[in-house]
Amino acid sequence: MSVLERTSILDLISESRLAGLSQKRACSVLGISERTFQRWSLIPGQEDLRQGPKTAPAHALTSDERRRIVEISSSKEFRDKSPHQIVPTLADRGEFVASEASFYRVLKANNLLAHRGRSKPRNVGRPRSYEATKPRQLFSWDITYLKSEIQGRYFFLYMFIDIYSRKIVGWEVHENESPEHSSRLLERICKSEGIQRNQLVIHSDNGGPMKGATMLATMQKLGIVPSFSRPSVSNDNPFSEALFKTLKYCPQYPSRPFSSVDCATQWVTSFVTWYNDEHLHSAISFTTPSSRHEGCDDAILSKRHDIYQKAREKRPSRWSTSTRNWKRKEVVRLNWLKDDPGCDRNAKILSVS
């Protein structure tokens, strides 16, 4: 690669970034690493010293062997089977063509690495993204275990949180998991929060109580849009996961298991009071969830800003730049697609009104 070609690559990446494409994605498309791009950018005129392998590996597959792999995988006998099944079958016949890894590499290189069989492929696409600009638009909920005094037995804490304000809007402790418990709790939350039809989206994982027929029917009756995480991907429900971590790692959490549902309920009551009304949440500029939920946080943050401005006027030498940013965070996003190239965000992001 000449210096001119390298310069063109730098220009292409710069133009792509200005157009909204991430540096990582632009480098991937052009076949170089981010570290290479950064090094080329820092040292003007540096030539590309990459030479690549001078000889082919001695154990590389021949063109006939690669062609044979494609023929076997595409045959009527094996077209519905994966390399995990093809290779042992061939071995039972006394034939070895290549390893399973080689089968996968060749199939991928020929765009033949697709789901095989009649079963539906597993959906691994990201869940729909949402954004909230005020309370009572976007909730998240989940269930967590609370240890009991009987080994192997747990109590179940159902908890709903408003993603915009981080306020716990409803919770209950039960001895078992059931869609009926979550359905009744949701109805009470909608009544206490004044939720209207087509106002709310509720996100959860793929557990039975979340996707049970009773819960889905209740949401449909209330005009609530359901949203679900990918299977076995806890990162898709980060707000509830973070809340449960705060609950179980706070200093007040009991060191001994709960003796009954009533004891667990009593402790969770005190936790929710502290969390909603006293806890200064870092994600909402260190205001309490209740104050943000009720719209009082703007006045609190404005007061803090004024105090900092007065302190700067009194002792300007203590600030080399501006004072701390106490602006209110107006938009909270769930599963936001940060680096999706070519993504029409207006189509994928549903702004809850």
Buried (B, 14 or more C-beta within 10 A) or exposed (E): EEEEEBEEBBEEBBEBEEEEBBBEBBBEEBEBEBEBBEEBEEEEEEEBEEEEEEEEEEEEBEEEEBEBBBEBBEEEEBEEBBBEBBBEEBEEEEEEBBEBEBBBBBBEEBEBBEEBEEEEEEEEEBBBBBBBEBBBBBBBBBBBEBBBEEEEEBBBBBBBBBBBBBBBBBBBBBBEBBBBBBBBBBBEBBEEBEBEEEBBBBBBBBBEBBBBEBBBEBBEEBEBBBBBBBEEEEEBBBBBBBBBEBBEEEEEEEEEBBEEBEBBBEBBEEBBEEBBEEBEBEBBBBBBBBBBBEEEBBEBBEEBBEEBEEEBEEEEEEEEEEBEEBEEEEEBBBBBEEEBBEBEEEEBBBEBE
